[in-house]
Amino acid sequence: MKTERPQVKQDRAVRTRRAILEAAAVVFEEHGYDAAKLSDIVNIAKVTKGALYFHFESKERLAQAVIDAQNDSQPQLPPQQYRAQDFVDIGMVFSHRLRHEVLIRASTRLTLEYGNRRLDRASPYEAWIDLHVAVLEEAQRRGELLPNVDPVVPSRLIVGAYAGLNTMSYTLGLDLDAQVAELYTHVMPNVVVPAVAIRLDTAPGRGARVLYGPRGAHECRHQCEGGVPPQEPAPQGVRASA
């Protein structure tokens, strides 16, 4: 009998886990935590319940893995001339991913839901705030911030406002990307020095532009539903609005 190589088994296990996670995202996004059924998840993933429980011992653990995907699956963004632009890009890229990646949408829904209290909904907020603070602290060292700006304050403000805008945009049928662009447009002049503020790209579509480049961002409007990006290298910096 032919023995399966360890690497082949490991690769298959990784694919199975990913299939379960993505199927769970579809179900959690549509139904929320309480109404989600594991039977629907295994049907979409085309796996057995035994395979699901091998990777995730409970519905709660599976939901937590979806929540954690907010921070576990962050793309590596190209560095910009100003760290303040990197600060903006974190949110603009996330706005783009919310539109195109079901795993991110499901993660966000679970984070905002008030249901199972055993789920750790605080960690995504804490991780986002820590990331924003680190970027602004570097911007401060470079002289990009206005005097007396505490990096923690705008970081918490942006993360908290983002969560609220996401809920409001969904409820009212607004374009989240446009709302987030307005948020940065109004906040950043009160955080960074004028010479930096006038050079920041906070226009809608910034997330796609920084991920795929100007041409790739245009193609993405037609091609990247479901999180499939156009084949375009990421730019080193884009200052003009689309």
VOBA-59213 format. One line per 10 residues: number of its first residue (from 1); for each residue x, y, z of N, C-alpha, C. Coordinates in nm, 3 decimals. Atoms other than C-alpha are relative to their C-alpha. Layout:
% VOBA-59213
NUM> X:Y:Z:X:Y:Z:X:Y:Z | ... $
This chain:
% VOBA-59213
1> 0.084:-0.120:0.000:0.000:0.000:0.000:0.088:0.125:0.000 | -0.079:-0.121:0.014:0.133:0.338:-0.100:-0.030:0.095:0.116 | 0.015:-0.092:-0.113:0.195:0.572:0.195:0.005:0.144:-0.050 | 0.005:-0.141:0.041:0.100:0.936:0.152:0.112:0.077:0.068 | -0.110:-0.077:-0.056:0.391:1.173:0.201:-0.052:0.102:0.100 | 0.044:-0.097:-0.102:0.373:1.400:0.510:-0.033:0.137:-0.057 | 0.024:-0.132:0.056:0.394:1.716:0.299:-0.133:0.004:-0.076 | 0.127:0.007:0.073:0.102:1.603:0.081:-0.116:0.004:0.099 | 0.104:-0.001:-0.103:-0.106:1.534:0.394:-0.016:0.138:0.061 | 0.005:-0.134:-0.059:-0.014:1.870:0.538:-0.065:0.100:-0.095 $
11> 0.060:-0.091:0.099:-0.104:2.055:0.216:-0.150:-0.021:-0.009 | 0.142:0.029:0.008:-0.438:1.878:0.201:-0.074:0.051:0.124 | 0.060:-0.049:-0.124:-0.509:1.965:0.564:-0.016:0.152:-0.003 | 0.008:-0.146:0.010:-0.434:2.331:0.496:-0.114:0.041:-0.093 | 0.108:-0.031:0.095:-0.669:2.332:0.196:-0.137:-0.027:0.063 | 0.128:0.034:-0.064:-0.944:2.161:0.396:-0.037:0.105:0.104 | 0.027:-0.102:-0.102:-0.913:2.408:0.683:-0.044:0.130:-0.064 | 0.036:-0.124:0.068:-0.926:2.699:0.442:-0.140:-0.009:-0.060 | 0.133:0.017:0.057:-1.233:2.557:0.267:-0.107:0.012:0.107 | 0.097:-0.010:-0.110:-1.411:2.522:0.601:-0.014:0.144:0.046 $
21> 0.002:-0.139:-0.047:-1.315:2.875:0.705:-0.077:0.088:-0.097 | 0.069:-0.081:0.100:-1.440:3.025:0.378:-0.149:-0.034:-0.006 | 0.141:0.039:-0.003:-1.763:2.825:0.392:-0.069:0.057:0.123 | 0.054:-0.059:-0.123:-1.816:2.938:0.750:-0.024:0.149:-0.018 | 0.017:-0.144:0.024:-1.767:3.297:0.638:-0.129:0.027:-0.077 | 0.123:-0.017:0.078:-2.047:3.259:0.382:-0.123:-0.012:0.090 | 0.116:0.026:-0.086:-2.286:3.121:0.644:-0.010:0.105:0.111 | 0.004:-0.100:-0.106:-2.189:3.360:0.925:-0.038:0.138:-0.053 | 0.036:-0.130:0.056:-2.215:3.661:0.696:-0.151:0.008:-0.025 | 0.141:-0.002:0.036:-2.565:3.563:0.586:-0.091:-0.011:0.122 $
31> 0.092:0.032:-0.109:-2.710:3.436:0.914:0.043:0.052:0.137 | -0.048:-0.035:-0.133:-2.493:3.566:1.199:0.037:-0.124:0.078 | -0.051:0.114:-0.078:-2.355:3.348:1.478:-0.112:-0.094:0.045 | 0.101:0.085:-0.063:-2.669:3.222:1.649:-0.075:-0.088:-0.101 | 0.081:0.074:0.098:-2.858:3.117:1.335:0.084:-0.086:-0.095 | -0.086:0.078:0.089:-2.558:2.967:1.155:-0.003:-0.147:0.037 | 0.005:0.144:-0.022:-2.572:2.588:1.113:0.127:-0.066:-0.054 | -0.119:0.071:0.044:-2.268:2.365:1.095:-0.029:-0.089:-0.119 | 0.036:0.084:0.114:-2.456:2.141:0.851:0.010:0.079:-0.130 | -0.012:-0.083:0.120:-2.472:2.430:0.603:0.147:0.023:-0.034 $
41> -0.142:-0.025:0.024:-2.101:2.495:0.648:0.068:-0.120:-0.064 | -0.065:0.118:0.057:-1.995:2.136:0.578:-0.051:-0.027:-0.142 | 0.053:0.018:0.135:-2.224:2.124:0.274:0.069:0.092:-0.100 | -0.066:-0.095:0.089:-2.069:2.437:0.125:0.147:-0.037:-0.018 | -0.143:0.035:0.006:-1.714:2.325:0.210:0.024:-0.136:-0.065 | -0.011:0.136:0.055:-1.786:1.974:0.080:0.096:-0.085:0.081 | -0.079:0.083:-0.090:-1.630:1.810:0.384:-0.096:-0.070:0.096 | 0.081:0.068:-0.100:-1.755:1.576:0.656:0.002:0.081:0.131 | -0.001:-0.065:-0.131:-1.850:1.692:1.004:0.124:-0.041:0.080 | -0.122:0.045:-0.067:-1.558:1.485:1.127:0.119:0.085:-0.037 $
51> -0.109:-0.087:0.045:-1.320:1.694:0.916:-0.012:0.138:0.063 | 0.020:-0.131:-0.062:-1.475:2.013:1.050:0.046:-0.003:0.146 | -0.036:0.007:-0.142:-1.435:1.901:1.412:0.148:-0.031:0.021 | -0.145:0.022:-0.009:-1.077:1.790:1.342:0.073:0.133:0.003 | -0.066:-0.130:0.008:-0.985:2.149:1.256:-0.056:0.102:0.100 | 0.065:-0.094:-0.091:-1.234:2.335:1.477:-0.091:-0.080:0.093 | 0.069:0.091:-0.091:-1.362:2.161:1.788:-0.143:0.043:0.033 | 0.136:-0.047:-0.029:-1.679:2.372:1.812:-0.035:0.114:-0.095 | 0.049:-0.115:0.077:-1.890:2.632:1.636:0.064:0.128:0.051 | -0.061:-0.118:-0.061:-1.747:2.886:1.878:0.144:0.019:-0.047 $
61> -0.139:-0.008:0.047:-1.387:2.805:1.781:0.006:0.039:-0.147 | 0.004:-0.034:0.143:-1.479:2.827:1.413:-0.033:0.148:-0.017 | 0.035:-0.142:0.008:-1.643:3.166:1.463:0.117:0.087:0.044 | -0.115:-0.078:-0.046:-1.338:3.287:1.655:0.108:0.006:-0.108 | -0.098:0.001:0.109:-1.113:3.182:1.366:-0.040:0.098:-0.110 | 0.047:-0.097:0.099:-1.330:3.387:1.130:0.023:0.142:0.050 | -0.026:-0.133:-0.057:-1.309:3.688:1.364:0.149:0.035:-0.010 | -0.145:-0.024:0.000:-0.931:3.653:1.388:0.055:0.024:-0.140 | -0.046:-0.019:0.138:-0.906:3.657:1.008:0.018:0.147:-0.035 | -0.018:-0.143:0.024:-0.938:4.037:1.022:0.146:0.039:0.005 $
71> -0.140:-0.038:-0.019:-0.582:4.060:1.144:0.098:-0.105:-0.050 | -0.090:0.107:0.044:-0.437:3.723:1.044:0.028:0.004:-0.150 | -0.013:0.005:0.147:-0.488:3.782:0.671:0.029:0.136:-0.061 | -0.030:-0.133:0.054:-0.365:4.139:0.630:0.105:-0.009:-0.111 | -0.100:0.001:0.108:-0.185:4.196:0.299:0.118:0.089:0.035 | -0.119:-0.084:-0.018:0.166:4.339:0.295:-0.011:0.119:-0.095 | 0.020:-0.118:0.083:0.118:4.695:0.172:0.133:0.064:-0.037 | -0.124:-0.068:0.038:0.385:4.883:-0.022:0.020:0.126:0.083 | -0.024:-0.120:-0.082:0.549:5.153:0.195:-0.014:0.127:-0.084 | 0.022:-0.128:0.068:0.462:5.511:0.106:0.103:0.103:0.047 $
81> -0.094:-0.106:-0.035:0.662:5.834:0.121:-0.024:0.049:0.142 | 0.037:-0.048:-0.133:0.474:5.940:0.433:-0.065:-0.112:0.080 | 0.065:0.099:-0.085:0.381:5.719:0.726:-0.146:0.035:0.023 | 0.141:-0.041:-0.012:0.062:5.922:0.752:-0.083:-0.060:-0.113 | 0.071:0.065:0.109:-0.033:5.781:0.412:-0.019:-0.148:0.029 | 0.014:0.139:-0.042:0.035:5.432:0.544:-0.116:-0.014:0.099 | 0.109:-0.002:-0.098:-0.203:5.516:0.830:-0.135:0.002:-0.071 | 0.123:-0.008:0.079:-0.475:5.609:0.579:-0.022:-0.131:-0.077 | 0.012:0.118:0.085:-0.403:5.308:0.360:-0.052:-0.123:0.075 | 0.048:0.114:-0.078:-0.471:5.061:0.642:-0.152:-0.009:-0.009 $
91> 0.145:-0.001:0.002:-0.835:5.166:0.653:-0.058:-0.007:-0.140 | 0.052:0.001:0.136:-0.882:5.224:0.280:0.010:-0.138:-0.063 | -0.015:0.137:0.050:-0.748:4.879:0.195:-0.103:-0.092:0.066 | 0.099:0.082:-0.067:-0.972:4.724:0.458:-0.139:0.025:-0.057 | 0.128:-0.032:0.062:-1.270:4.906:0.305:-0.015:-0.074:-0.133 | 0.003:0.073:0.128:-1.182:4.755:-0.034:-0.022:-0.149:0.025 | 0.011:0.143:-0.027:-1.146:4.408:0.116:-0.140:-0.037:0.051 | 0.137:0.025:-0.045:-1.484:4.436:0.288:-0.095:-0.019:-0.118 | 0.087:0.010:0.117:-1.641:4.478:-0.053:0.024:-0.130:-0.076 | -0.035:0.111:0.089:-1.460:4.190:-0.220:0.030:-0.133:0.068 $
101> -0.039:0.124:-0.067:-1.380:3.928:0.049:-0.104:-0.037:0.105 | 0.106:0.044:-0.091:-1.655:3.736:0.224:0.056:-0.031:0.138 | -0.058:0.032:-0.129:-1.418:3.625:0.501:0.013:0.127:0.086 | -0.014:-0.126:-0.073:-1.355:3.988:0.598:-0.137:0.053:0.041 | 0.135:-0.045:-0.035:-1.725:4.073:0.585:-0.058:-0.081:0.115 | 0.051:0.085:-0.107:-1.815:3.776:0.803:0.071:0.030:0.132 | -0.077:-0.033:-0.119:-1.538:3.859:1.046:-0.052:0.128:0.064 | 0.049:-0.127:-0.051:-1.665:4.213:1.077:-0.138:-0.014:0.061 | 0.134:0.020:-0.056:-2.024:4.102:1.129:0.007:-0.065:0.137 | -0.012:0.069:-0.129:-1.924:3.865:1.407:0.059:0.091:0.107 $
111> -0.060:-0.093:-0.095:-1.713:4.136:1.570:-0.103:0.099:0.053 | 0.098:-0.102:-0.037:-2.006:4.378:1.574:-0.124:-0.058:0.068 | 0.118:0.063:-0.059:-2.268:4.126:1.689:0.010:-0.006:0.153 | 0.005:0.020:-0.145:-2.378:4.111:2.052:-0.075:-0.131:0.026 | 0.062:0.130:-0.020:-2.441:3.744:2.109:0.081:-0.081:0.097 | -0.081:0.088:-0.083:-2.214:3.472:2.239:0.112:0.079:0.068 | -0.096:-0.081:-0.074:-2.012:3.642:2.512:0.136:-0.068:0.013 | -0.128:0.070:-0.012:-1.741:3.376:2.502:0.092:0.028:-0.119 | -0.084:-0.037:0.113:-1.619:3.496:2.163:0.082:0.124:0.036 | -0.089:-0.114:-0.028:-1.324:3.734:2.186:-0.017:0.104:-0.110 $
121> 0.024:-0.106:0.097:-1.451:4.041:2.003:0.091:0.121:0.024 | -0.086:-0.113:-0.033:-1.203:4.275:2.171:0.132:-0.004:-0.077 | -0.133:0.012:0.059:-0.887:4.138:2.010:0.014:0.069:-0.137 | -0.017:-0.073:0.126:-0.956:4.273:1.657:0.013:0.151:0.021 | -0.012:-0.143:-0.028:-1.012:4.623:1.797:0.138:0.034:0.056 | -0.131:-0.026:-0.062:-0.698:4.602:2.009:0.112:-0.011:-0.102 | -0.104:0.018:0.101:-0.490:4.473:1.719:0.001:0.116:-0.099 | 0.006:-0.113:0.092:-0.615:4.746:1.483:0.054:0.127:0.065 | -0.048:-0.120:-0.069:-0.550:5.018:1.742:0.152:-0.005:0.014 | -0.145:0.013:-0.015:-0.199:4.886:1.813:0.072:0.026:-0.132 $
131> -0.060:-0.021:0.131:-0.121:4.880:1.440:0.000:0.148:-0.037 | 0.009:-0.143:0.031:-0.244:5.237:1.391:0.095:0.083:0.086 | -0.089:-0.074:-0.090:-0.054:5.362:1.695:0.145:-0.013:-0.044 | -0.139:0.022:0.043:0.272:5.206:1.574:0.034:0.083:-0.123 | -0.025:-0.079:0.122:0.238:5.375:1.234:0.008:0.149:0.033 | -0.001:-0.142:-0.034:0.157:5.715:1.385:0.121:0.037:0.086 | -0.121:-0.028:-0.079:0.444:5.689:1.633:0.121:0.019:-0.091 | -0.108:-0.018:0.097:0.681:5.645:1.340:-0.017:0.132:-0.075 | 0.026:-0.128:0.065:0.512:5.938:1.164:0.041:0.116:0.090 | -0.039:-0.104:-0.096:0.568:6.143:1.479:0.151:0.018:0.004 $
141> -0.147:-0.007:-0.001:0.938:6.058:1.483:0.053:0.066:-0.126 | -0.041:-0.062:0.126:0.958:6.176:1.124:-0.044:0.146:-0.011 | 0.045:-0.138:0.002:0.799:6.508:1.210:-0.125:0.024:-0.082 | 0.120:-0.014:0.082:0.474:6.442:1.022:-0.122:0.046:0.081 | 0.117:-0.032:-0.081:0.236:6.499:1.315:0.006:0.142:0.053 | 0.010:-0.131:-0.064:0.115:6.828:1.455:0.050:-0.010:0.145 | -0.047:0.004:-0.138:0.262:6.925:1.794:-0.113:-0.043:0.095 | 0.090:0.042:-0.107:0.097:6.766:2.098:-0.105:-0.104:-0.042 | 0.090:0.108:0.041:-0.084:6.496:1.896:0.047:-0.129:0.065 | -0.029:0.130:-0.059:-0.096:6.173:2.095:-0.045:-0.107:-0.098 $
151> 0.037:0.100:0.101:-0.087:5.883:1.843:-0.114:-0.092:0.042 | 0.106:0.089:-0.047:-0.325:5.681:2.060:-0.138:0.059:-0.029 | 0.131:-0.063:0.013:-0.607:5.935:2.031:-0.058:-0.015:-0.140 | 0.058:0.020:0.134:-0.654:5.945:1.650:-0.012:-0.146:-0.039 | 0.009:0.143:0.031:-0.590:5.570:1.634:-0.130:-0.058:0.052 | 0.127:0.049:-0.055:-0.879:5.492:1.866:-0.119:0.065:-0.071 | 0.108:-0.070:0.068:-1.093:5.754:1.695:-0.030:-0.063:-0.135 | 0.019:0.057:0.133:-1.038:5.606:1.350:-0.060:-0.139:0.008 | 0.050:0.137:-0.011:-1.095:5.245:1.458:-0.146:0.000:0.047 | 0.137:-0.007:-0.050:-1.409:5.334:1.654:-0.096:0.058:-0.102 $
161> 0.085:-0.063:0.102:-1.548:5.562:1.383:-0.021:-0.095:-0.118 | 0.010:0.095:0.111:-1.476:5.296:1.120:-0.109:-0.103:0.028 | 0.102:0.099:-0.036:-1.687:5.042:1.307:-0.139:0.060:-0.012 | 0.130:-0.067:0.010:-1.972:5.292:1.331:-0.040:0.028:-0.142 | 0.030:-0.026:0.141:-1.948:5.390:0.966:-0.039:-0.127:-0.072 | 0.033:0.127:0.064:-1.955:5.027:0.865:-0.146:-0.038:0.028 | 0.138:0.032:-0.038:-2.279:4.969:1.057:-0.099:0.095:-0.067 | 0.090:-0.100:0.058:-2.437:5.293:0.936:-0.013:-0.018:-0.151 | 0.002:0.015:0.146:-2.340:5.236:0.572:-0.083:-0.120:-0.041 | 0.080:0.119:0.029:-2.490:4.886:0.576:-0.148:0.028:0.022 $
171> 0.140:-0.026:-0.034:-2.810:5.007:0.740:-0.066:0.095:-0.099 | 0.057:-0.103:0.087:-2.860:5.308:0.514:0.027:-0.024:-0.148 | -0.031:0.028:0.140:-2.727:5.153:0.194:0.099:0.099:-0.060 | -0.100:-0.096:0.047:-2.434:5.396:0.168:0.126:-0.073:-0.045 | -0.128:0.054:0.046:-2.099:5.338:-0.002:0.102:0.019:0.112 | -0.094:-0.009:-0.111:-1.861:5.255:0.285:0.130:0.066:-0.042 | -0.127:-0.055:0.047:-1.555:5.344:0.077:-0.006:0.153:-0.003 | 0.017:-0.145:0.006:-1.688:5.696:0.021:-0.007:0.060:0.140 | 0.011:-0.050:-0.137:-1.774:5.736:0.391:0.136:-0.001:0.071 | -0.132:0.008:-0.062:-1.429:5.621:0.502:0.093:0.107:-0.059 $
181> -0.079:-0.106:0.063:-1.268:5.858:0.250:-0.030:0.135:0.064 | 0.038:-0.126:-0.066:-1.464:6.146:0.406:0.057:0.006:0.141 | -0.055:0.003:-0.136:-1.352:6.036:0.752:0.146:0.045:0.000 | -0.141:-0.038:0.005:-0.984:6.059:0.662:0.020:0.143:-0.049 | -0.013:-0.135:0.054:-1.032:6.379:0.463:-0.022:0.104:0.109 | 0.030:-0.096:-0.105:-1.175:6.552:0.770:0.090:-0.015:0.122 | -0.081:0.022:-0.120:-0.958:6.394:1.040:0.147:0.033:-0.020 | -0.145:-0.009:0.016:-0.608:6.394:0.892:0.056:0.142:0.009 | -0.056:-0.135:-0.017:-0.565:6.777:0.867:0.015:0.042:0.145 | -0.013:-0.030:-0.142:-0.606:6.782:1.246:0.101:-0.090:0.070 $
191> -0.098:0.093:-0.055:-0.342:6.513:1.294:0.140:0.028:-0.053 | -0.131:-0.017:0.063:-0.060:6.587:1.048:0.024:0.145:-0.039 | -0.037:-0.136:0.039:0.126:6.902:0.949:-0.055:0.030:-0.140 | 0.061:-0.034:0.129:-0.019:7.093:0.649:0.078:-0.050:-0.121 | -0.081:0.042:0.114:0.274:7.003:0.421:-0.022:-0.147:-0.033 | 0.030:0.141:0.023:0.187:6.635:0.465:-0.147:-0.019:-0.036 | 0.144:0.015:0.022:-0.191:6.675:0.474:-0.038:0.021:-0.146 | 0.037:-0.030:0.139:-0.206:6.824:0.124:0.050:-0.107:-0.097 | -0.056:0.104:0.087:-0.012:6.526:-0.015:-0.064:-0.137:0.022 | 0.063:0.129:-0.028:-0.232:6.251:0.126:-0.111:-0.030:-0.100 $
201> 0.109:0.047:0.086:-0.456:6.050:-0.105:-0.104:-0.064:0.091 | 0.109:0.054:-0.081:-0.781:6.000:0.085:-0.126:-0.020:-0.083 | 0.116:0.010:0.088:-1.011:5.974:-0.218:-0.053:-0.143:-0.007 | 0.056:0.134:0.017:-1.251:5.681:-0.269:0.078:-0.081:-0.104 | -0.076:0.086:0.090:-1.084:5.386:-0.440:0.146:-0.011:0.034 | -0.141:0.004:-0.038:-0.754:5.440:-0.262:0.045:-0.143:0.032 | -0.038:0.136:-0.035:-0.757:5.083:-0.131:0.037:-0.083:-0.121 | -0.030:0.075:0.122:-0.770:4.933:-0.480:0.125:0.054:-0.067 | -0.118:-0.058:0.066:-0.509:5.178:-0.609:0.129:-0.044:0.067 | -0.123:0.037:-0.068:-0.257:5.093:-0.341:0.028:-0.149:-0.013 $
211> -0.019:0.144:0.016:-0.315:4.719:-0.382:0.040:-0.039:-0.141 | -0.015:0.049:0.136:-0.322:4.693:-0.760:0.059:0.102:-0.098 | -0.045:-0.103:0.092:-0.201:5.023:-0.908:-0.117:0.064:-0.071 | 0.111:-0.071:0.066:-0.410:5.274:-1.108:-0.073:-0.084:-0.103 | 0.062:0.082:0.105:-0.469:5.038:-1.401:-0.072:-0.120:0.061 | 0.060:0.114:-0.066:-0.535:4.740:-1.177:-0.126:0.037:0.075 | 0.118:-0.044:-0.073:-0.781:4.940:-0.969:-0.118:0.017:-0.095 | 0.107:-0.015:0.099:-0.979:5.023:-1.283:-0.055:-0.136:-0.042 | 0.043:0.134:0.040:-0.987:4.658:-1.389:-0.074:-0.069:0.113 | 0.062:0.068:-0.114:-1.085:4.553:-1.038:-0.149:0.029:0.010 $
221> 0.143:-0.031:-0.004:-1.421:4.726:-1.074:-0.081:-0.105:-0.076 | 0.071:0.098:0.082:-1.506:4.455:-1.326:0.041:-0.143:0.029 | -0.057:0.134:-0.006:-1.290:4.159:-1.229:0.019:-0.059:0.139 | -0.047:0.058:-0.126:-1.216:4.122:-0.858:-0.110:-0.027:0.100 | 0.102:0.048:-0.093:-1.552:4.025:-0.709:0.043:-0.137:0.052 | -0.042:0.126:-0.060:-1.487:3.740:-0.469:0.145:0.000:0.042 | -0.135:-0.011:-0.050:-1.140:3.868:-0.383:0.106:-0.044:-0.098 | -0.099:0.038:0.100:-0.966:3.775:-0.711:0.057:0.126:-0.062 | -0.055:-0.126:0.048:-0.730:4.064:-0.789:0.048:-0.008:-0.143 | -0.061:-0.002:0.132:-0.621:4.170:-1.136:0.150:-0.017:0.011 $
231> -0.144:0.023:-0.001:-0.266:4.081:-1.228:0.075:0.129:-0.029 | -0.066:-0.129:0.013:-0.103:4.415:-1.163:0.087:0.021:0.122 | -0.084:-0.021:-0.117:0.197:4.490:-0.939:-0.046:0.119:0.081 | 0.039:-0.110:-0.086:0.129:4.710:-0.639:0.091:0.120:-0.021 | -0.079:-0.119:0.025:0.245:5.073:-0.680:0.082:0.038:0.122 | -0.079:-0.050:-0.112:0.506:5.245:-0.466:-0.061:0.124:0.061 | 0.067:-0.117:-0.058:0.284:5.547:-0.414:-0.089:0.066:-0.102 | 0.094:-0.067:0.088:-0.017:5.719:-0.562:-0.052:0.122:0.071 | 0.042:-0.122:-0.068:-0.094:6.079:-0.481:-0.124:0.060:-0.061 | 0.117:-0.060:0.065:-0.352:6.183:-0.735:-0.122:-0.083:0.027 $
241> 0.125:0.075:-0.021:-0.712:6.092:-0.667:-0.053:-0.049:-0.131 | 0.053:0.059:0.122:-0.897:5.876:-0.914:-0.118:0.081:-0.050 $
